[in-house]
Amino acid sequence: MMTKDLQKRVIFGGIALLFFIPTVMVGGVFFQIVIGLIAMLGVHELLKMKGLETATFEGALAMLAAFVLTLPIEDYLPYLPADGNMIAYGLIVLTLMGTTVLAQNYNYEDVVYPIASSFYVGLGFHSLVDARIAGIDKVLLALFIVWATDSGAYLVGSQFGKRKLMPTVSPNKTVEGSLGGILSAVVVTVLFMIIDRSVAGGHGFFAMIFFTILFSIAGQFGDLVESAIKRHFGVKDSGKFIPGHGGVLDRFDSLIFVFPLMHFLGLF
């Protein structure tokens, strides 16, 4: 029998998927704007964890920076250069740097955190948008690799886990669970390759197996990075974006690391 907390997780998780999956399917500008707004929420969560107010000029600029870094704004404004989003992001970062002159008691060390937060979140979500432009199969592959990694790690870790992976960062994760997550991700990729070879972006079968191992490790590392940030600031969840599931970063921390690596390795 499910507990109230588990019921809450299942219900709100289902609602979130009912919105997110059709949004991915639709794609286009609607999808990109939604992802841009989610990126802004991610930066909001990082600022709040540090105790910073987001309803400030600096906070608004940091969230806007993640938004423009996420979107391919050169597609909307043809007069912009091919890397229009990077140029726009850079200009906002320079404006943020300018607040060290215009605002009292706001120095270089203060401004580095919101800049780093906007880049960390914006880069990952930008790669998600690029993946969707390349094809929905790329997005689904990444999603299923991360979900398989999480599920495999939990199932194997809970049954056979003995050696702690990184106890100072995430005490419940085990080496056995991590390996189980990698194996599960490989199985998912094999199934994808059987159904749709084009998802490999021209890479061979064995190259994709190797890449999947890297993606699974990257996803787990992204989760550990978020755990380290939360542990540093003494919070359980990054936010309350989805009741029972935590914040944006709790749901997308793995994908933020996986999508840029997929892009780098030429899958899209």
C-alpha positions as CSV (number, residue, x, y, z in Angstrom):
1,M,0.0,0.0,0.0
2,M,1.4,3.4,-1.0
3,T,2.2,6.0,1.6
4,K,0.9,9.5,1.3
5,D,4.3,10.8,0.2
6,L,4.6,8.1,-2.5
7,Q,1.0,8.9,-3.7
8,K,1.9,12.5,-3.9
9,R,5.1,11.8,-5.9
10,V,3.2,9.5,-8.3
11,I,0.3,11.9,-8.9
12,F,2.3,15.1,-9.4
13,G,5.0,13.2,-11.3
14,G,2.3,11.9,-13.7
15,I,0.9,15.4,-14.1
16,A,4.3,16.8,-14.9
17,L,4.9,14.1,-17.5
18,L,1.5,14.7,-19.1
19,F,2.6,18.3,-19.7
20,F,6.3,17.7,-20.5
21,I,6.1,14.9,-23.0
22,P,3.5,16.6,-25.2
23,T,5.6,19.8,-25.0
24,V,8.6,17.8,-26.3
25,M,6.5,16.3,-29.0
26,V,5.2,19.6,-30.2
27,G,8.7,21.1,-30.3
28,G,9.2,24.5,-32.1
29,V,9.0,27.9,-30.5
30,F,6.5,26.8,-27.8
31,F,8.9,24.1,-26.6
32,Q,11.8,26.4,-26.6
33,I,10.1,29.1,-24.6
34,V,8.9,26.6,-22.0
35,I,12.5,25.3,-21.7
36,G,13.8,28.8,-21.4
37,L,11.3,29.5,-18.6
38,I,12.4,26.3,-16.8
39,A,16.0,27.4,-17.1
40,M,15.0,30.7,-15.4
41,L,13.4,28.8,-12.6
42,G,16.6,26.7,-12.3
43,V,18.7,29.9,-11.8
44,H,16.1,31.2,-9.3
45,E,16.5,28.0,-7.3
46,L,20.3,28.4,-7.2
47,L,20.0,32.0,-6.1
48,K,17.5,31.2,-3.4
49,M,19.7,28.4,-2.1
50,K,22.4,31.0,-1.4
51,G,19.9,33.2,0.2
52,L,19.9,35.8,-2.6
53,E,16.7,37.6,-3.6
54,T,15.7,37.1,-7.2
55,A,13.4,40.1,-7.3
56,T,16.4,42.4,-7.8
57,F,18.1,43.9,-10.8
58,E,21.0,41.4,-10.5
59,G,18.6,38.4,-10.0
60,A,16.6,39.4,-13.0
61,L,19.7,39.7,-15.1
62,A,21.0,36.3,-14.0
63,M,17.7,34.6,-14.9
64,L,17.4,36.5,-18.2
65,A,21.0,35.4,-19.0
66,A,20.0,31.7,-18.7
67,F,16.9,32.4,-20.8
68,V,18.8,33.9,-23.7
69,L,21.6,31.3,-23.5
70,T,18.9,28.5,-23.7
71,L,17.1,29.9,-26.8
72,P,18.4,30.0,-30.4
73,I,17.4,33.6,-30.6
74,E,19.2,34.0,-33.9
75,D,16.4,31.9,-35.4
76,Y,13.9,34.5,-34.3
77,L,15.9,37.6,-35.2
78,P,17.6,36.9,-38.6
79,Y,19.9,40.0,-38.4
80,L,21.7,38.4,-35.4
81,P,24.9,36.4,-36.0
82,A,24.8,32.6,-36.0
83,D,25.9,32.6,-32.3
84,G,23.3,35.2,-31.4
85,N,22.4,33.6,-28.1
86,M,26.0,33.5,-27.0
87,I,26.5,37.2,-27.9
88,A,23.3,38.2,-26.1
89,Y,24.4,36.1,-23.1
90,G,27.8,37.8,-23.0
91,L,26.2,41.2,-23.1
92,I,24.0,40.4,-20.2
93,V,27.0,39.0,-18.3
94,L,28.9,42.3,-19.0
95,T,25.8,44.2,-17.7
96,L,26.0,42.0,-14.5
97,M,29.6,42.9,-14.2
98,G,28.6,46.5,-14.4
99,T,26.5,46.2,-11.3
100,T,29.7,46.0,-9.3
101,V,30.1,49.7,-10.2
102,L,26.5,50.8,-10.0
103,A,25.4,49.0,-6.8
104,Q,26.9,49.6,-3.4
105,N,28.5,46.7,-1.5
106,Y,28.3,44.5,-4.6
107,N,31.7,43.2,-5.7
108,Y,33.2,40.8,-8.1
109,E,32.9,37.8,-5.8
110,D,29.2,38.6,-5.4
111,V,28.5,38.7,-9.1
112,V,30.4,35.5,-10.0
113,Y,27.8,33.2,-8.4
114,P,24.8,34.4,-10.4
115,I,27.0,34.4,-13.6
116,A,28.2,30.8,-13.0
117,S,24.6,29.7,-12.1
118,S,23.2,31.2,-15.4
119,F,25.9,29.4,-17.4
120,Y,25.6,26.1,-15.6
121,V,21.8,26.0,-16.2
122,G,21.7,27.8,-19.5
123,L,24.3,25.6,-21.2
124,G,22.5,22.4,-20.4
125,F,19.1,23.6,-21.4
126,H,20.5,25.1,-24.6
127,S,21.8,21.7,-25.6
128,L,18.4,20.2,-24.8
129,V,16.8,22.7,-27.3
130,D,19.5,21.9,-29.9
131,A,18.7,18.2,-29.4
132,R,15.0,18.8,-30.1
133,I,15.8,20.8,-33.2
134,A,17.9,17.8,-34.5
135,G,15.1,15.4,-33.8
136,I,12.8,14.1,-31.0
137,D,14.6,10.8,-31.0
138,K,17.7,12.5,-29.6
139,V,15.7,13.9,-26.7
140,L,14.0,10.6,-26.0
141,L,17.3,8.8,-26.0
142,A,18.7,11.1,-23.4
143,L,15.6,11.0,-21.3
144,F,15.5,7.2,-21.3
145,I,19.2,6.9,-20.6
146,V,18.8,9.1,-17.5
147,W,15.6,7.3,-16.4
148,A,17.2,3.9,-16.9
149,T,20.3,5.0,-15.0
150,D,18.2,6.3,-12.1
151,S,16.0,3.2,-12.0
152,G,18.8,0.7,-12.4
153,A,20.9,2.4,-9.8
154,Y,18.1,2.4,-7.3
155,L,17.0,-1.2,-7.9
156,V,20.6,-2.7,-7.9
157,G,21.8,-0.4,-5.2
158,S,18.9,-1.3,-2.8
159,Q,19.4,-5.0,-3.4
160,F,23.1,-5.4,-3.7
161,G,24.7,-2.1,-2.8
162,K,27.5,-2.4,-0.2
163,R,30.3,0.0,-1.2
164,K,29.5,3.7,-0.9
165,L,30.1,5.7,-4.0
166,M,30.7,9.2,-2.6
167,P,29.4,9.1,1.0
168,T,30.4,12.7,1.8
169,V,28.2,14.0,-1.1
170,S,25.4,11.4,-1.3
171,P,25.5,8.8,1.4
172,N,22.9,6.5,-0.2
173,K,24.6,6.0,-3.5
174,T,26.7,2.8,-4.0
175,V,29.2,1.6,-6.5
176,E,27.0,-1.4,-7.3
177,G,24.1,0.9,-7.9
178,S,26.1,3.0,-10.2
179,L,27.2,0.0,-12.2
180,G,23.6,-1.2,-12.3
181,G,22.5,2.2,-13.7
182,I,25.1,2.1,-16.4
183,L,24.0,-1.4,-17.4
184,S,20.4,-0.3,-17.6
185,A,21.3,2.6,-19.7
186,V,23.2,0.3,-22.1
187,V,20.2,-1.9,-22.5
188,V,18.0,1.1,-23.3
189,T,20.4,2.3,-26.0
190,V,20.6,-1.2,-27.5
191,L,16.8,-1.2,-27.8
192,F,16.8,2.3,-29.3
193,M,19.5,1.2,-31.9
194,I,17.3,-1.8,-32.8
195,I,14.3,0.4,-33.4
196,D,16.0,3.5,-34.9
197,R,19.6,3.4,-36.0
198,S,19.5,7.0,-37.0
199,V,19.4,8.0,-33.3
200,A,23.2,7.2,-33.3
201,G,23.9,10.2,-35.6
202,G,26.1,8.1,-37.9
203,H,28.1,6.4,-35.1
204,G,28.4,2.6,-35.0
205,F,26.9,0.2,-32.6
206,F,29.9,-0.3,-30.3
207,A,30.7,3.4,-30.4
208,M,27.2,4.1,-29.1
209,I,27.6,1.6,-26.3
210,F,30.8,3.4,-25.2
211,F,29.1,6.7,-25.5
212,T,26.1,5.5,-23.4
213,I,28.5,4.5,-20.6
214,L,29.8,8.0,-20.7
215,F,26.3,9.5,-20.8
216,S,25.3,7.4,-17.8
217,I,28.4,8.4,-15.8
218,A,27.8,12.1,-16.8
219,G,24.2,11.9,-15.6
220,Q,25.2,10.4,-12.3
221,F,27.9,13.0,-11.9
222,G,25.4,15.8,-12.7
223,D,23.2,14.4,-9.9
224,L,26.2,14.3,-7.5
225,V,27.0,17.9,-8.4
226,E,23.5,19.0,-7.5
227,S,23.7,17.0,-4.3
228,A,27.0,18.7,-3.4
229,I,25.5,22.2,-4.0
230,K,22.4,21.3,-1.8
231,R,24.6,19.8,0.9
232,H,26.8,23.0,0.9
233,F,23.8,25.2,1.4
234,G,22.0,22.8,3.8
235,V,18.8,22.2,1.8
236,K,17.0,19.0,1.0
237,D,15.6,20.0,-2.4
238,S,16.6,22.7,-4.8
239,G,13.0,24.0,-4.8
240,K,9.3,23.1,-4.9
241,F,8.7,23.0,-8.7
242,I,6.9,19.7,-8.6
243,P,5.3,18.7,-5.2
244,G,7.0,15.5,-3.9
245,H,9.8,15.8,-6.5
246,G,11.6,18.9,-5.5
247,G,12.7,21.7,-7.9
248,V,13.7,22.1,-11.5
249,L,17.4,21.2,-10.7
250,D,16.3,18.1,-8.8
251,R,14.6,16.8,-12.0
252,F,17.0,18.1,-14.6
253,D,20.4,17.9,-12.9
254,S,21.5,14.8,-14.8
255,L,20.2,16.0,-18.2
256,I,22.1,19.3,-17.8
257,F,25.3,17.2,-18.0
258,V,24.2,14.6,-20.6
259,F,22.9,16.9,-23.4
260,P,26.1,19.0,-23.8
261,L,28.1,15.7,-23.9
262,M,25.8,14.3,-26.5
263,H,26.3,17.4,-28.6
264,F,30.0,17.3,-28.2
265,L,30.2,13.7,-29.3
266,G,28.2,14.5,-32.5
267,L,24.8,12.9,-31.8
268,F,23.2,16.1,-32.9
